[in-house]
Every structure is written in C-alpha cells, then in structure tokens.
Amino acid sequence: MTGGRLKSGSGSLLGETSVDYVDNFTADLAFLSCTGITPTHIYMSSESQAILKKKMMAHAEKTVLLADHSKFGARSYYRLARTETLEAVITDEKPGADFVANLEANEVELLYGN
C-alpha cells in the first residue's frame, strides 16, 4: 500500500505521499480503470486519482485499460490520457465500430467477452 489520503467510496489512497511512493518502482504492466472512454481519450472523475494513474503509466512499460461496456462513450471531469498510449483494452462487450477502428489504427489490442 502506498499510504496517503483514503478516498471514501473508492478505497483509493491518494495525495503527494502516494505519488512519491510510486516514483520508487517500475513495472512491466500497469492495469488501470477509468470513468469513461471515447475513441480518442480516457477520462477520470477525480484529478487526484488521475495524477496517480499518470504516474503509474509513466513508470510502466505498457498500460492496459480495464473498462466495462458502460464506460464507452462516457466523458468525465479529467482527461487521463489518449487511447493511443495504451497497449490493450479489456472489456466485457465489443465496443462500437468507431472505438474498434481507432484502437486498430493505433495498434491497441482489444480483448472482450462474448
């Protein structure tokens, strides 16, 4: 655990302590969630969560996004990253053609159930 300020509801540990802690590590893969995803961007509803996730992405060789079907087409408060920065997207249902085309164009692997 990173330490930091506990965000109620999400169980996230956030703040300067957690961001500084992540600076001590490298990773092959970072698995992240999001609040929403459009064909070109990934969104978070919390700036403090997004800052920590950006730091994790910077310290990982590759980033994999985990997002259920309800996240596709949703935007939120804070833009986390462009979808082209991802290695893969894992979801429960195949997203719409615009998402699939953009992911394919940017060589982002798409894995889904069904």
C-alpha positions as YAML, in Angstrom:
chain: A
units: angstrom
residues:
- id: 1
  name: MET
  ca: [0.00, 0.00, 0.00]
- id: 2
  name: THR
  ca: [1.24, 3.43, -0.92]
- id: 3
  name: GLY
  ca: [-0.01, 5.38, 2.04]
- id: 4
  name: GLY
  ca: [-1.68, 8.73, 1.54]
- id: 5
  name: ARG
  ca: [-5.18, 10.07, 1.98]
- id: 6
  name: LEU
  ca: [-8.01, 7.48, 1.82]
- id: 7
  name: LYS
  ca: [-10.79, 8.46, -0.57]
- id: 8
  name: SER
  ca: [-14.07, 7.14, 0.81]
- id: 9
  name: GLY
  ca: [-16.20, 5.16, -1.57]
- id: 10
  name: SER
  ca: [-13.38, 4.09, -3.85]
- id: 11
  name: GLY
  ca: [-10.85, 2.90, -1.30]
- id: 12
  name: SER
  ca: [-8.14, 4.81, -3.20]
- id: 13
  name: LEU
  ca: [-5.04, 6.07, -1.45]
- id: 14
  name: LEU
  ca: [-4.21, 9.46, -2.94]
- id: 15
  name: GLY
  ca: [-2.12, 12.54, -2.47]
- id: 16
  name: GLU
  ca: [1.53, 13.51, -2.52]
- id: 17
  name: THR
  ca: [2.58, 10.55, -0.34]
- id: 18
  name: SER
  ca: [1.14, 8.00, -2.77]
- id: 19
  name: VAL
  ca: [2.54, 9.79, -5.85]
- id: 20
  name: ASP
  ca: [6.01, 9.96, -4.28]
- id: 21
  name: TYR
  ca: [5.83, 6.27, -3.34]
- id: 22
  name: VAL
  ca: [5.12, 5.22, -6.95]
- id: 23
  name: ASP
  ca: [8.32, 7.02, -8.02]
- id: 24
  name: ASN
  ca: [10.30, 4.20, -6.37]
- id: 25
  name: PHE
  ca: [9.06, 1.48, -8.73]
- id: 26
  name: THR
  ca: [9.00, 0.32, -12.31]
- id: 27
  name: ALA
  ca: [6.55, -2.17, -13.80]
- id: 28
  name: ASP
  ca: [6.14, -4.21, -16.93]
- id: 29
  name: LEU
  ca: [2.37, -3.64, -16.95]
- id: 30
  name: ALA
  ca: [0.06, -1.12, -15.32]
- id: 31
  name: PHE
  ca: [-3.60, -2.20, -15.16]
- id: 32
  name: LEU
  ca: [-5.90, 0.81, -14.80]
- id: 33
  name: SER
  ca: [-9.61, 1.53, -14.70]
- id: 34
  name: CYS
  ca: [-11.40, 4.70, -15.81]
- id: 35
  name: THR
  ca: [-14.64, 6.63, -15.53]
- id: 36
  name: GLY
  ca: [-15.13, 6.88, -19.28]
- id: 37
  name: ILE
  ca: [-13.53, 6.30, -22.65]
- id: 38
  name: THR
  ca: [-14.13, 7.90, -26.04]
- id: 39
  name: PRO
  ca: [-12.44, 6.76, -29.25]
- id: 40
  name: THR
  ca: [-9.56, 9.16, -28.56]
- id: 41
  name: HIS
  ca: [-9.38, 9.74, -24.77]
- id: 42
  name: ILE
  ca: [-9.60, 8.09, -21.35]
- id: 43
  name: TYR
  ca: [-11.36, 10.01, -18.55]
- id: 44
  name: MET
  ca: [-11.37, 10.08, -14.76]
- id: 45
  name: SER
  ca: [-13.78, 11.86, -12.42]
- id: 46
  name: SER
  ca: [-11.06, 12.76, -9.94]
- id: 47
  name: GLU
  ca: [-7.96, 14.80, -10.69]
- id: 48
  name: SER
  ca: [-6.11, 13.28, -7.73]
- id: 49
  name: GLN
  ca: [-6.80, 9.72, -8.98]
- id: 50
  name: ALA
  ca: [-5.74, 10.72, -12.49]
- id: 51
  name: ILE
  ca: [-2.44, 12.20, -11.26]
- id: 52
  name: LEU
  ca: [-1.55, 8.94, -9.53]
- id: 53
  name: LYS
  ca: [-2.58, 6.87, -12.57]
- id: 54
  name: LYS
  ca: [-0.50, 9.08, -14.89]
- id: 55
  name: LYS
  ca: [2.49, 8.49, -12.63]
- id: 56
  name: MET
  ca: [1.88, 4.73, -12.73]
- id: 57
  name: MET
  ca: [1.64, 4.85, -16.53]
- id: 58
  name: ALA
  ca: [4.93, 6.75, -16.74]
- id: 59
  name: HIS
  ca: [6.70, 4.07, -14.69]
- id: 60
  name: ALA
  ca: [5.28, 1.09, -16.61]
- id: 61
  name: GLU
  ca: [6.48, -0.35, -19.89]
- id: 62
  name: LYS
  ca: [2.88, -0.89, -21.04]
- id: 63
  name: THR
  ca: [-0.57, 0.16, -19.85]
- id: 64
  name: VAL
  ca: [-3.72, -1.97, -20.04]
- id: 65
  name: LEU
  ca: [-7.14, -0.37, -19.53]
- id: 66
  name: LEU
  ca: [-9.92, -2.34, -17.84]
- id: 67
  name: ALA
  ca: [-13.33, -0.86, -18.72]
- id: 68
  name: ASP
  ca: [-16.78, -2.43, -18.82]
- id: 69
  name: HIS
  ca: [-19.18, -1.56, -21.65]
- id: 70
  name: SER
  ca: [-20.86, 1.26, -19.67]
- id: 71
  name: LYS
  ca: [-17.64, 3.30, -19.82]
- id: 72
  name: PHE
  ca: [-17.56, 3.51, -23.63]
- id: 73
  name: GLY
  ca: [-18.83, 6.86, -24.88]
- id: 74
  name: ALA
  ca: [-18.75, 8.38, -21.39]
- id: 75
  name: ARG
  ca: [-16.71, 11.51, -20.67]
- id: 76
  name: SER
  ca: [-15.85, 12.87, -17.28]
- id: 77
  name: TYR
  ca: [-14.12, 15.71, -15.48]
- id: 78
  name: TYR
  ca: [-10.47, 14.90, -16.09]
- id: 79
  name: ARG
  ca: [-8.78, 13.65, -19.25]
- id: 80
  name: LEU
  ca: [-6.29, 10.98, -18.18]
- id: 81
  name: ALA
  ca: [-4.61, 10.08, -21.49]
- id: 82
  name: ARG
  ca: [-5.07, 9.44, -25.18]
- id: 83
  name: THR
  ca: [-6.22, 5.94, -26.09]
- id: 84
  name: GLU
  ca: [-3.18, 5.53, -28.36]
- id: 85
  name: THR
  ca: [-0.95, 5.39, -25.25]
- id: 86
  name: LEU
  ca: [-2.47, 2.02, -24.31]
- id: 87
  name: GLU
  ca: [-1.15, -1.43, -25.07]
- id: 88
  name: ALA
  ca: [-4.59, -3.03, -24.71]
- id: 89
  name: VAL
  ca: [-8.20, -2.52, -23.64]
- id: 90
  name: ILE
  ca: [-10.02, -5.32, -21.82]
- id: 91
  name: THR
  ca: [-13.81, -5.08, -21.66]
- id: 92
  name: ASP
  ca: [-16.90, -7.26, -21.31]
- id: 93
  name: GLU
  ca: [-18.57, -6.45, -24.66]
- id: 94
  name: LYS
  ca: [-17.32, -5.42, -28.09]
- id: 95
  name: PRO
  ca: [-17.47, -1.61, -28.34]
- id: 96
  name: GLY
  ca: [-18.89, 0.29, -31.32]
- id: 97
  name: ALA
  ca: [-17.20, 0.41, -34.70]
- id: 98
  name: ASP
  ca: [-15.69, 3.88, -34.08]
- id: 99
  name: PHE
  ca: [-13.87, 2.58, -30.99]
- id: 100
  name: VAL
  ca: [-12.70, -0.57, -32.73]
- id: 101
  name: ALA
  ca: [-11.42, 1.38, -35.75]
- id: 102
  name: ASN
  ca: [-9.49, 3.87, -33.60]
- id: 103
  name: LEU
  ca: [-7.93, 1.16, -31.45]
- id: 104
  name: GLU
  ca: [-6.91, -0.83, -34.53]
- id: 105
  name: ALA
  ca: [-5.47, 2.29, -36.21]
- id: 106
  name: ASN
  ca: [-3.31, 2.90, -33.13]
- id: 107
  name: GLU
  ca: [-2.33, -0.77, -32.73]
- id: 108
  name: VAL
  ca: [-4.10, -1.06, -29.36]
- id: 109
  name: GLU
  ca: [-5.17, -4.65, -28.69]
- id: 110
  name: LEU
  ca: [-8.87, -5.11, -27.88]
- id: 111
  name: LEU
  ca: [-9.95, -8.07, -25.72]
- id: 112
  name: TYR
  ca: [-13.62, -8.64, -24.89]
- id: 113
  name: GLY
  ca: [-16.07, -11.31, -23.82]
- id: 114
  name: ASN
  ca: [-18.99, -12.65, -25.88]
...
